[in-house]
Amino acid sequence: MSLTGEVIEQKPVAPPNYTGGAGGGAPPQMNGLARAGGAYGAPRRVEAPVKSTGTMVAKVVVVLLLLGVGGYGGWWFLGHRSNPVAAVKTFCLATAAEDWKAVYNVIDVPEAMKTKYPTAESFATELNSKMSTIKAMPMIGDAINATLTAYRDAKIGEATVTDDTATVPVTLTVTMTVLGQSKSTTTTNKMQLKKVDGVWKVVPDPGMSKMLN
């Protein structure tokens, strides 16, 4: 509207021509950039958001653990570290297999024993030597072998946990042949455990400590 009261119609302004050709040109923001496909205004490809590195790593770790990469290591991390029953199972299976290095790593080694056997290797060497001597004795060797078999088939109960200590009932059935007859003896003992630096360890019974001292 003018100052005199007349109504002035405004014509719409045509948008600038960016289609190329004579008098045409690229939009100001496109100057200096190469044309894609010979024309401007082509749909721009949208890149998928990149997942954070932390999330990807976490998923990979979970998959590796579930697949058991590292074998025993994955299971140990998930079970043994926070579960006294799993520690007892490891002890029993390692004893049955006479894997004394594994036994050393799962027990709370007393200071006196640690001084004499500072490594799992030294512990295993000594125990293998003593076991060979004992197994060579008549009758006693049979009893040792029967006991090792009993550890393999041990029945492990539920843990009773009190702060950093726990007890787990372990039932062993020792079967031997005496004078041509098979005899079985079943006993249940409560295995003692202690949490050391966040890891459950089996407390060795006095018999093991005495044999190795």
SELUMGU-703056 format. One record per residue (C-alpha): x, y, z. Coordinates in steps of 0.001 Angstrom, whole numbers. Each point is the difference from the previous one (the first is absolute). Example, Ala and Ser with C-alpha at 12.3 -4.5 7.8 and 13.67 -1.06 7.14 Angstrom:
! SELUMGU-703056
         X         Y         Z
     12300     -4500      7800
      1370      3440      -660
END
This chain:
! SELUMGU-703056
         X         Y         Z
         0         0         0
      1335      3419      -932
       -21      3133      2146
     -3063      1245     -1960
     -2036     -3083       818
       393     -1790     -3309
       390     -3781       118
      3106     -1125     -1840
       133     -3628     -1078
      3385     -1670       491
      1058     -2524     -2627
      1669     -3159      1289
      3718       -64      -560
      1194     -2920     -2109
      2622     -2174      1681
      3525       225     -1415
       915     -2380     -2797
      2610     -2539      1122
      -597     -2525     -2751
      3098       972     -1998
       161      1243     -3571
       344      3606     -1103
      -333      2431      2773
      -368     -2829      2418
      2374     -1086      2639
       440     -1987      3056
     -1486      1165      3282
      2363      2230      1940
       805     -2751      2445
       875     -2381     -2842
      2647      2239     -1610
      3318     -1794      -397
     -1510     -3471       491
      -158     -2638     -2694
     -3439      -978     -1209
     -1171     -3519       837
     -1499     -1761     -3022
       -27      3228     -2024
     -2806      1655      2000
      -470      1682      3318
     -2734      -904      2359
       619     -3779      -177
     -1024     -1850      3197
      2801         1      2510
       992     -3392      1408
      -583      -182      3740
      2723     -1894      1831
     -1127     -2432      2710
       983      1168      3469
      3190     -1604      1235
      -407     -1978      3195
      2165      1003      2887
      3242     -1942       431
      -856      -849      3584
     -3282     -1668      -955
      1622     -2031     -2749
      2826     -1194      2253
     -2446      -992      2728
     -2001     -2117     -2443
      3119     -1705     -1317
      1137      -871      3538
     -3388     -1516       845
       -14     -2083     -3180
      3535     -1258       640
      -865     -1024      3527
     -3162     -1779     -1101
      1880     -1851     -2707
      2553     -1093      2553
      2970      1619     -1715
      2940      -777      2206
     -1794     -3176      1080
       165      -240      3738
       813      3715       354
     -3419      1244     -1051
     -1809     -2375      2309
      2379       889      2854
      -697      3704      -396
     -3779      -444        12
      -313     -2719      2610
      3042      -614      2146
       607      3618       953
     -3328       441      1785
     -1201     -3521       709
      1386     -2240      2779
     -1747     -3059     -1448
      1853       485     -3294
      3299       259      1909
      -705     -3300      1758
      -886     -1644     -3310
      3287      1205     -1464
      1882     -1381      3000
     -1686     -3404      -228
       526      -410     -3743
      3607      1186       208
       677     -2444      2846
     -1561     -2869     -1943
      2179       850     -3007
      3055       447      2226
       385      3476     -1463
      1895      1363      2981
       706      3351     -1640
     -3728       620      -245
      -422     -1152      3600
      2689      2445      1132
     -1764      2869     -1764
     -3392      -748      1507
      1072      -473      3640
       845      2608      2596
      3655      -984       320
      1186       272      3624
      3017      2226       568
      2215     -2906      1075
      -914     -1938     -3145
       398      3097     -2167
      3519       489      1340
       924     -3592      -842
     -1879       -51     -3311
      -136      3580     -1331
     -1342     -1031     -3415
     -2577     -2400     -1371
      2794     -1792     -1850
      2015      -724      3148
     -3148     -1147      1781
      -932     -2343     -2849
      3497     -1460      -236
        79      -860      3700
     -3518     -1412       102
       548     -2129     -3100
      3105     -1473      1633
     -1808      -787      3253
     -3020     -1472     -1798
      2229     -2308     -2043
      1574     -1324      3195
     -3340      -497      1738
     -1645     -1691     -2990
      2816     -2558      -114
      -974     -1278      3455
     -2243     -3103        30
     -3637       700       869
       723      3653       692
       445       678     -3701
     -3400     -1546      -703
     -1576      2178      2683
      1571      3118     -1503
     -1276      -836     -3486
     -3473      -740      1350
       -20      3331      1832
      1052      1892     -3129
     -2881     -1634     -1875
     -2349      1015      2792
      1053      3640      -426
      -848      -232     -3691
     -3540     -1137       835
      -427      2213      3075
     -3465      1249       870
       241      3693       829
     -2724      1700      2012
     -1062      3606       459
      2328      2535      1583
      -598      1668      3331
      1619      3429      -207
       845      2262      2930
      1763      3182     -1064
      3346     -1131     -1481
      -223     -3628      1135
     -2085     -2884     -1248
      -586     -3710       457
     -1029     -2410     -2742
     -1036     -3617       725
      1849     -2558     -2106
     -1064     -3634       -93
      2592     -2565     -1076
      -689     -3673      -671
      3179     -2069        69
      -352     -3441     -1553
      2713     -2633       436
       368     -3697      -574
      1065     -1813      3151
       539     -3773       -38
     -1947      -247     -3225
     -2954      1990      1265
      -916      3540      -998
      -644      2265      2942
     -1087      3617       -22
       295      2614      2689
     -1853      3318      -242
       952      3025      2044
     -1117      3621       -46
      2319      2765      1130
      -393      3756        37
      2730      1598     -2039
      1147      3357      1345
       562      2979     -2293
      1264      3537       402
      -255      2973     -2314
      3461      1353      -744
       229      3225     -2008
     -3496      -602     -1332
       699     -3623     -1005
     -1387     -3046      1807
      2759     -2352      1138
      -259     -3473      1516
      1620      -267      3418
      2182     -3144      -110
      -687     -2552      2706
      2689      -785      2595
       791     -3283     -1757
      1271      1726     -3138
      1974      2548      1983
      1573     -2755      2114
       932     -2118     -3015
      1740      2909     -1719
      1874      1353      3015
END
